[in-house]
Amino acid sequence: MRGETVLEVRNLHTYFFLRRGVVKAVDGVSFSLRRGEVLGLVGESGCGKSLTALSLMRLLPKGGAQTFKGEVLLDGENILERTPAEMREIRGRRISMVLQDPQTSLNPVFTIGDQLREAIVRRKRAPYAEVMKEAVAALRRVEIAAPEQRIGQYPHQLSGGMKQRVVGAIAISGEPGVLIADEPTTALDVTIQLQYLKLLKRLQAETGMAILFITHDFGVVGRMCDRVAVMYAGRIVECGPVRQIFEAPQHPYTRALIASVPRMTGPVGRLTTIEGQPPSLMDLPVGCRFASRCPLVEQRCLDAYPAEVRVGDAHTADCWKVTPA
């Protein structure tokens, strides 16, 4: 099912231009996504994962955020050049997004059916009865019990897990080729998380859509993703197949992240942590952004940012210490 590239991001820059300085939140991000593929985007809070997603959707928060450089090619078309009106036609139909908090993703004064209907009619015009029938089918597709009853309920009448399923149903109702899932399991308890991940994987297999899955949970990456991109301080520092990243991480930051994951087996001891703090996005260093926390740091790491190095099949890392394949 995996085939041609459906989404390609090239040298994306999104900055906040504030009175006290420029916040380089997304600073030269590049990656690609193939049809039927799930790409994980991981990193610490504040590294730019969610802002990358909002940049792709052209939904940046007001108040200074601006994508001023780069390309976002959706099926070969640079959507950064589209007008706001054209983007409204693209969102939901060709690219869609599931946010991490279903509580704020659903309108509390409209029924579930009304919100699904709005998403469906953006894709096709049809009689009310036909659209509502499709809305019921959409709820059934995401495994919501008694969908005929739920269609007339309001968000506050549903559990958190059911709300997230509704958000998912709305996101895929337009049959998009690309789905961005921004930490969709964060607000769910562990058992509901597993159910939701299985559901998302099934829907992805059925439709063939590509998924950009944003998370900070390596367990979720291992279950969901084909490839993973590791982000640090506004840049992707390593990208490759999940198994290669887990078994042979190349960038020191990736190694530190994986080492900090608690183990269920082995001796009990103190959790491994990453010393120090990420650099300020308003005052980024000239060299490697992980240098101040890296145990392998040397002078050239401080002097210049390392070029991307290919270390394996579809596996790259930005590090001076990495040996090219």
C-alpha positions as CSV (number, residue, x, y, z in Angstrom):
1,M,0.0,0.0,0.0
2,R,2.9,2.3,0.6
3,G,3.9,4.2,-2.5
4,E,4.5,7.7,-3.8
5,T,5.3,10.7,-1.6
6,V,2.1,12.5,-0.6
7,L,3.6,15.1,1.7
8,E,7.1,16.6,1.5
9,V,8.3,19.4,3.8
10,R,11.4,21.3,2.7
11,N,13.4,23.6,4.9
12,L,10.3,24.9,6.8
13,H,10.8,28.0,9.0
14,T,8.2,29.3,11.4
15,Y,9.2,32.1,13.7
16,F,7.4,34.2,16.3
17,F,8.4,37.8,15.7
18,L,8.1,39.5,19.1
19,R,9.1,42.9,20.5
20,R,11.8,41.3,22.6
21,G,13.2,39.1,19.9
22,V,12.6,36.3,17.4
23,V,11.5,32.8,18.6
24,K,12.9,30.3,16.0
25,A,10.3,27.6,16.9
26,V,10.6,25.7,13.6
27,D,14.0,26.3,12.1
28,G,14.7,24.4,8.9
29,V,12.5,21.2,9.2
30,S,12.5,18.8,6.3
31,F,10.8,15.4,6.0
32,S,8.6,13.4,3.6
33,L,5.6,11.1,4.1
34,R,4.6,8.3,1.7
35,R,1.1,7.0,1.0
36,G,0.1,4.4,3.6
37,E,3.0,5.3,5.9
38,V,3.0,6.4,9.6
39,L,5.8,8.8,10.5
40,G,6.3,9.5,14.2
41,L,7.6,13.0,15.3
42,V,9.0,12.8,18.8
43,G,10.9,15.2,21.1
44,E,10.7,17.1,24.4
45,S,7.9,19.6,25.1
46,G,8.6,22.9,23.4
47,C,10.8,21.5,20.6
48,G,8.4,22.6,17.9
49,K,6.4,19.4,17.1
50,S,2.9,20.9,17.4
51,L,3.9,24.2,15.7
52,T,5.3,22.1,12.8
53,A,1.8,20.5,12.5
54,L,0.0,23.9,12.7
55,S,2.4,25.3,10.0
56,L,1.5,22.4,7.7
57,M,-2.2,23.1,8.2
58,R,-1.8,26.9,7.9
59,L,-3.4,27.3,11.3
60,L,-0.7,29.3,13.1
61,P,-1.8,31.2,16.3
62,K,-2.3,34.9,15.8
63,G,0.2,37.2,17.5
64,G,3.4,37.1,15.5
65,A,3.8,33.5,14.3
66,Q,4.8,33.4,10.6
67,T,6.0,30.7,8.2
68,F,8.3,32.8,6.0
69,K,10.5,30.2,4.4
70,G,10.3,26.7,3.0
71,E,7.8,24.5,1.1
72,V,5.0,22.2,2.0
73,L,4.3,20.0,-1.0
74,L,0.9,18.2,-0.8
75,D,0.7,15.8,-3.8
76,G,3.3,18.0,-5.4
77,E,1.5,21.3,-4.7
78,N,3.1,23.9,-2.4
79,I,0.1,24.7,-0.1
80,L,2.0,27.6,1.5
81,E,1.2,29.5,-1.7
82,R,-2.5,28.9,-1.5
83,T,-4.9,31.7,-0.4
84,P,-6.9,31.3,2.9
85,A,-10.0,30.5,0.9
86,E,-8.2,27.8,-1.0
87,M,-6.8,26.4,2.2
88,R,-10.3,26.0,3.6
89,E,-11.1,23.7,0.7
90,I,-7.9,21.8,1.2
91,R,-8.3,21.2,5.0
92,G,-10.4,18.2,5.7
93,R,-10.4,17.0,2.2
94,R,-6.8,16.5,1.4
95,I,-5.1,17.0,4.8
96,S,-6.7,16.8,8.2
97,M,-5.7,17.0,11.8
98,V,-6.6,15.4,15.2
99,L,-5.7,17.6,18.1
100,Q,-4.6,16.3,21.5
101,D,-7.5,17.6,23.6
102,P,-10.9,16.5,22.3
103,Q,-12.6,18.7,25.0
104,T,-11.5,21.8,23.0
105,S,-11.8,20.3,19.6
106,L,-15.6,19.9,19.7
107,N,-18.1,22.8,19.9
108,P,-20.1,22.4,23.1
109,V,-23.3,24.0,21.7
110,F,-23.7,21.7,18.7
111,T,-24.7,18.1,18.6
112,I,-22.2,15.4,17.5
113,G,-24.4,14.9,14.4
114,D,-24.3,18.6,13.5
115,Q,-20.5,18.7,13.7
116,L,-20.1,15.5,11.6
117,R,-22.6,16.8,9.1
118,E,-20.6,20.0,8.7
119,A,-17.5,18.0,7.9
120,I,-19.3,15.7,5.5
121,V,-21.0,18.5,3.4
122,R,-17.6,20.0,2.8
123,R,-16.8,16.9,0.8
124,K,-20.1,16.5,-1.0
125,R,-23.6,18.0,-1.3
126,A,-26.4,15.6,-0.4
127,P,-29.9,15.6,1.2
128,Y,-30.0,16.0,5.0
129,A,-31.2,12.4,5.5
130,E,-28.3,11.0,3.4
131,V,-25.7,13.1,5.2
132,M,-27.0,12.1,8.7
133,K,-27.0,8.4,7.6
134,E,-23.3,8.9,6.6
135,A,-22.6,10.5,10.0
136,V,-24.1,7.5,11.8
137,A,-21.9,5.3,9.6
138,A,-18.8,7.4,10.5
139,L,-19.5,6.9,14.2
140,R,-19.9,3.2,13.7
141,R,-16.7,3.1,11.8
142,V,-14.8,4.5,14.8
143,E,-16.5,1.9,17.0
144,I,-18.9,4.1,18.9
145,A,-21.7,2.0,20.3
146,A,-25.3,3.0,19.6
147,P,-24.3,5.7,17.0
148,E,-28.0,6.5,16.2
149,Q,-28.3,7.7,19.8
150,R,-25.0,9.4,20.0
151,I,-25.6,11.5,16.9
152,G,-28.1,13.6,18.8
153,Q,-26.0,14.1,21.9
154,Y,-23.7,17.0,22.9
155,P,-20.0,16.7,23.6
156,H,-20.4,17.0,27.4
157,Q,-22.6,13.8,27.3
158,L,-19.7,11.7,26.0
159,S,-16.6,10.3,27.8
160,G,-13.1,11.5,26.9
161,G,-12.4,8.4,24.8
162,M,-15.7,8.7,22.9
163,K,-15.0,12.4,22.2
164,Q,-11.6,11.5,20.8
165,R,-13.2,8.9,18.5
166,V,-15.7,11.6,17.4
167,V,-12.8,14.0,16.6
168,G,-11.2,11.2,14.6
169,A,-14.5,10.5,12.7
170,I,-14.7,14.2,11.8
171,A,-11.1,14.3,10.7
172,I,-11.4,11.3,8.3
173,S,-14.9,12.1,7.1
174,G,-13.5,14.1,4.2
175,E,-11.3,11.1,3.2
176,P,-8.0,13.0,3.4
177,G,-4.8,11.6,2.0
178,V,-2.8,12.9,5.0
179,L,-3.8,12.9,8.6
180,I,-1.9,14.7,11.3
181,A,-2.4,13.3,14.8
182,D,-1.0,15.6,17.4
183,E,-0.6,13.6,20.6
184,P,-4.2,12.2,20.3
185,T,-3.9,9.9,23.3
186,T,-2.5,12.4,25.8
187,A,-5.8,13.1,27.4
188,L,-6.8,9.4,27.6
189,D,-6.1,6.8,30.2
190,V,-3.8,3.9,29.3
191,T,-6.5,1.3,28.4
192,I,-8.4,3.7,26.2
193,Q,-5.1,4.8,24.6
194,L,-4.5,1.3,23.4
195,Q,-8.0,0.9,22.0
196,Y,-7.6,4.3,20.2
197,L,-4.3,3.3,18.7
198,K,-5.6,0.0,17.4
199,L,-8.6,1.9,15.9
200,L,-6.3,4.5,14.2
201,K,-4.1,1.7,12.8
202,R,-7.1,-0.1,11.4
203,L,-8.5,3.0,9.8
204,Q,-5.1,3.8,8.3
205,A,-4.9,0.3,6.8
206,E,-8.4,0.5,5.4
207,T,-8.0,3.9,3.8
208,G,-4.3,4.0,2.9
209,M,-3.9,7.5,4.3
210,A,-0.5,8.7,5.4
211,I,-0.3,9.7,9.1
212,L,2.1,12.1,10.8
213,F,1.9,11.0,14.4
214,I,3.2,13.5,16.9
215,T,4.0,12.1,20.4
216,H,6.6,12.1,23.2
217,D,5.9,8.4,23.9
218,F,8.3,5.9,22.4
219,G,6.0,3.0,23.3
220,V,3.4,4.6,21.0
221,V,6.0,5.1,18.3
222,G,6.9,1.4,18.5
223,R,3.3,0.3,18.1
224,M,2.2,2.8,15.5
225,C,5.0,4.1,13.3
226,D,7.0,2.9,10.3
227,R,9.6,5.6,10.6
228,V,10.4,8.2,13.3
229,A,11.8,11.7,13.2
230,V,13.5,13.0,16.4
231,M,13.1,16.8,16.9
232,Y,15.2,19.0,19.2
233,A,15.1,22.8,19.5
234,G,13.3,23.4,16.3
235,R,15.1,21.0,14.0
236,I,14.9,17.3,13.2
237,V,18.2,15.8,14.3
238,E,17.6,12.1,13.3
239,C,15.2,10.3,11.1
240,G,14.9,6.7,10.1
241,P,13.0,3.4,10.3
242,V,11.7,2.7,13.8
243,R,13.6,-0.5,14.3
244,Q,16.9,1.1,13.3
245,I,16.3,4.1,15.6
246,F,15.5,1.9,18.5
247,E,18.3,-0.6,18.0
248,A,21.1,1.7,16.8
249,P,20.3,5.4,17.5
250,Q,23.0,7.6,16.1
251,H,22.4,11.1,17.5
252,P,23.4,11.5,21.1
253,Y,20.0,13.2,21.8
254,T,18.2,10.2,20.4
255,R,20.3,7.8,22.5
256,A,19.6,9.9,25.6
257,L,15.9,10.0,24.9
258,I,15.7,6.2,24.5
259,A,17.9,5.6,27.6
260,S,15.4,7.7,29.7
261,V,12.5,5.4,28.9
262,P,11.7,3.4,32.1
263,R,12.3,-0.3,31.7
264,M,9.8,-2.9,32.9
265,T,12.5,-5.5,33.5
266,G,16.0,-5.5,35.0
267,P,17.3,-4.1,38.3
268,V,15.4,-1.2,40.0
269,G,17.3,2.0,40.1
270,R,17.1,5.7,39.5
271,L,15.6,6.9,36.2
272,T,18.1,8.1,33.6
273,T,17.7,11.8,32.9
274,I,19.2,14.2,30.3
275,E,21.3,16.7,32.1
276,G,20.8,20.4,31.5
277,Q,18.1,22.3,29.5
278,P,17.4,22.9,25.8
279,P,18.7,26.2,24.5
280,S,16.4,29.2,24.3
281,L,14.7,29.4,20.9
282,M,15.4,33.2,21.1
283,D,19.1,32.6,21.5
284,L,20.2,29.5,19.6
285,P,23.8,28.5,19.5
286,V,25.8,28.7,16.2
287,G,26.8,25.0,16.4
288,C,24.9,21.9,17.4
289,R,21.9,22.7,19.6
290,F,22.5,19.7,21.8
291,A,26.2,20.5,22.4
292,S,25.7,21.9,26.0
293,R,24.1,18.6,27.1
294,C,26.1,16.2,25.0
295,P,28.7,13.9,26.6
296,L,30.5,13.6,23.3
297,V,30.9,17.3,22.6
298,E,34.1,18.7,21.0
299,Q,35.1,22.1,19.7
300,R,33.7,21.6,16.1
301,C,30.3,20.9,17.7
302,L,30.3,24.4,19.1
303,D,31.7,26.1,16.0
304,A,29.2,25.0,13.3
305,Y,25.9,23.1,13.0
306,P,26.6,19.6,11.5
307,A,25.4,18.6,8.1
308,E,22.9,15.8,7.7
309,V,24.7,12.4,7.4
310,R,23.2,9.3,5.9
311,V,24.0,6.4,8.2
312,G,21.8,3.7,6.7
313,D,18.9,2.9,4.5
314,A,16.6,5.9,4.8
315,H,18.4,6.7,8.1
316,T,20.0,10.2,8.7
317,A,21.4,12.1,11.6
318,D,22.8,15.6,12.2
319,C,26.0,14.9,14.1
320,W,29.7,15.5,13.7
321,K,30.5,12.2,15.4
322,V,28.4,10.0,13.1
323,T,30.2,7.8,10.5
324,P,28.5,7.9,7.0
325,A,27.3,4.7,5.6
